[in-house]
């Protein structure tokens, strides 16, 4: 048994009879992990909470698909609704429905082929008996929301399935495996211009012409090598 605090565990251990450790004939050993327990009840709890839970993670109990009904909780989250096709019970979390099917119904009931199915005219849920259908109808309320298709349900609900699905958990190795085998295109290493080259580009002269009205002739009288009189005569 698991406890949130050490004091809870200590109080629980104090409630046990100290002579249990001495009654060797009542001790039971787990065949899966070789852990020894004082009695059959402790072994049964250990098996259900540890080994059977691991089986359900990788081989979950099959459940009917969610109905067309949508529930809105106090946080305004739109949630899918799951139902038990054997007794009509309704659940918001898929895992709770799986646990209900395991505890409230036998394996023979879960795997039996129904003689007839009753379809709900409101949410299209299917049931194996009239009793289950009547229980299911008691959950319907006038202000319930409904969708018309699975695609619309997935677009409406805030949390898809609201359950733990091992197939959606990213493995440790997946973090280091590239999503695609296509190699990334290497970036080109363009040559960097030196500061002197940048200055030369800025000081580039453009000859003036009629086609380029914005161009100017930077030459002046003070910059000419010819004497002023010779330039006037020319």
C-alpha positions in Angstrom: 0.0 0.0 0.0 1.2 3.5 -0.8 1.0 6.5 1.4 1.5 10.3 0.7 3.5 10.8 4.0 5.8 8.8 6.1 3.7 9.4 9.2 0.7 7.8 7.5 2.7 4.7 6.7 4.0 4.5 10.3 0.5 4.8 11.7 -0.7 2.1 9.4 2.2 -0.2 10.4 1.4 0.3 14.0 -2.1 -1.0 13.4 -0.8 -4.4 12.4 -0.3 -7.3 14.7 3.4 -7.7 15.5 3.0 -11.5 15.6 2.2 -11.6 11.8 5.9 -11.8 11.1 6.2 -14.9 13.2 3.4 -16.9 11.6 5.4 -18.3 8.7 2.6 -20.6 7.5 0.5 -17.6 6.5 3.2 -15.8 4.5 2.6 -15.6 0.8 5.2 -15.0 -2.0 4.5 -13.1 -5.2 5.3 -15.4 -8.1 6.1 -12.4 -10.4 8.6 -10.5 -8.3 9.4 -12.9 -5.3 8.3 -10.3 -2.7 7.1 -11.9 0.6 3.8 -10.8 2.3 2.4 -11.6 5.6 -1.0 -12.7 4.4 -3.2 -13.4 1.3 -4.9 -10.0 1.5 -1.6 -8.1 1.2 -0.5 -10.3 -1.7 -3.8 -9.7 -3.5 -3.5 -5.9 -3.1 0.1 -6.0 -4.3 -0.9 -7.9 -7.4 -3.8 -5.7 -8.3 -2.0 -2.4 -7.7 1.4 -3.3 -9.3 1.3 -6.1 -11.8 -2.3 -5.9 -13.0 -2.0 -2.2 -13.5 1.0 -2.6 -15.7 -1.0 -5.0 -17.9 -3.8 -2.5 -18.2 -1.3 0.2 -19.4 -0.2 -1.9 -22.4 -3.4 -4.0 -22.8 -6.2 -1.6 -21.8 -9.8 -2.9 -21.5 -11.8 -2.1 -24.6 -14.5 0.5 -24.2 -17.2 1.8 -26.5 -16.4 5.1 -28.4 -17.5 8.3 -26.8 -21.1 9.4 -27.4 -22.1 12.5 -29.3 -22.8 14.2 -26.0 -20.4 17.0 -24.8 -20.2 18.1 -21.2 -18.9 21.5 -20.0 -17.3 21.6 -16.6 -16.9 24.5 -14.2 -13.7 25.6 -16.0 -15.7 25.9 -19.3 -13.8 22.9 -20.7 -15.7 20.9 -23.3 -15.2 17.2 -22.5 -16.2 13.9 -24.1 -18.6 11.6 -22.4 -18.0 7.8 -22.1 -20.6 5.3 -21.1 -20.9 1.7 -20.0 -22.7 -0.4 -22.6 -23.5 -3.1 -20.0 -25.2 -1.0 -17.3 -25.5 2.6 -18.6 -23.1 4.3 -16.2 -21.6 7.5 -17.5 -18.0 8.8 -17.1 -16.0 11.8 -18.2 -12.6 10.1 -17.9 -12.0 7.0 -20.1 -9.7 5.4 -17.5 -12.5 5.5 -14.9 -14.8 3.6 -17.4 -12.1 1.0 -17.9 -11.7 0.5 -14.1 -15.5 0.3 -13.8 -15.7 -2.5 -16.5 -12.9 -4.4 -14.7 -14.5 -4.2 -11.2 -18.2 -4.2 -11.8 -18.4 -6.6 -14.8 -16.8 -10.0 -15.3 -14.7 -10.8 -18.3 -17.5 -13.1 -19.6 -19.9 -10.1 -19.5 -17.4 -7.8 -21.3 -16.7 -10.3 -24.1 -20.2 -11.7 -24.6 -21.9 -11.0 -27.9 -25.2 -9.2 -27.3 -28.4 -10.6 -28.7 -29.8 -7.2 -29.5 -28.6 -3.6 -29.3 -30.6 -0.6 -28.3 -29.5 2.8 -29.8 -30.1 6.0 -27.9 -32.1 8.4 -30.1 -30.4 11.4 -28.4 -26.6 10.7 -28.5 -26.4 7.5 -30.7 -24.9 5.4 -27.8 -25.4 1.6 -28.0 -26.5 -0.6 -25.1 -26.8 -4.3 -24.6 -30.0 -4.3 -22.5 -33.1 -2.2 -21.9 -32.1 -1.7 -18.3 -28.8 -0.1 -19.3 -30.6 2.1 -21.8 -33.0 3.4 -19.1 -30.1 4.2 -16.7 -28.3 6.0 -19.5 -31.4 8.2 -20.3 -31.4 9.4 -16.7 -28.1 11.2 -17.4 -29.5 13.4 -20.2 -30.3 17.0 -19.3 -32.1 19.6 -21.3 -29.1 21.9 -21.6 -26.6 19.2 -22.8 -24.5 19.8 -25.9 -24.2 17.4 -28.8 -22.1 16.9 -31.9 -23.0 15.3 -35.2 -19.7 13.6 -36.1 -16.4 12.4 -34.7 -14.6 15.2 -36.6 -16.8 17.8 -34.9 -16.2 16.2 -31.5 -12.4 16.4 -31.9 -12.7 20.0 -32.9 -15.0 20.8 -29.9 -13.5 19.0 -26.9 -10.7 20.7 -25.0 -9.0 17.4 -24.0 -9.0 14.5 -26.4 -10.0 11.3 -24.6 -9.1 12.8 -21.2 -7.2 9.6 -20.4 -3.7 8.2 -20.2 -2.7 6.5 -23.5 0.8 4.9 -23.5 0.9 5.2 -27.3 0.9 9.0 -27.0 3.8 9.2 -24.6 7.1 10.1 -26.2 9.8 7.6 -25.4 13.2 8.5 -24.2 14.8 7.5 -27.5 12.3 9.5 -29.5 13.8 12.7 -28.2 17.1 12.0 -29.9 15.8 10.5 -33.1 15.4 13.1 -35.9 11.8 13.5 -37.2 12.9 13.4 -40.8 15.9 11.7 -42.6 16.2 14.6 -45.0 19.4 16.4 -44.2 19.2 20.1 -43.5 20.6 22.4 -46.2 23.8 23.9 -44.9 23.9 27.7 -44.6 26.1 29.5 -47.1 29.1 31.3 -45.6 29.1 34.6 -47.4 32.5 36.4 -47.3 32.5 39.3 -44.9 33.5 42.7 -46.2 36.2 44.6 -44.5 35.6 48.1 -43.2 37.9 49.5 -45.9 36.0 47.8 -48.6 32.7 49.1 -47.3 34.1 52.6 -47.4 35.1 52.2 -51.0 31.7 51.1 -52.0 30.1 54.1 -50.4 32.5 56.5 -52.2 31.8 55.1 -55.7 31.3 57.9 -58.2 28.5 57.8 -60.8 28.9 59.9 -64.0 26.1 62.5 -64.6 23.8 62.1 -67.6 20.3 63.1 -68.8 19.0 59.6 -68.2 20.1 59.8 -64.5 18.8 63.1 -63.2 19.8 62.2 -59.7 23.5 61.7 -60.6 25.9 64.6 -60.0 29.3 65.5 -61.2 31.5 65.8 -58.1 34.3 67.6 -60.1 34.8 71.4 -59.4 37.1 74.2 -60.4 39.2 73.8 -57.3 39.8 70.1 -58.0 40.9 70.6 -61.7 44.6 70.5 -62.6 44.2 73.0 -65.6 44.6 76.7 -65.0 41.5 78.8 -64.9 42.2 80.8 -68.1 42.9 77.6 -70.2 39.6 76.1 -69.0 37.7 79.3 -70.0 39.3 79.3 -73.5 38.4 75.7 -74.1 
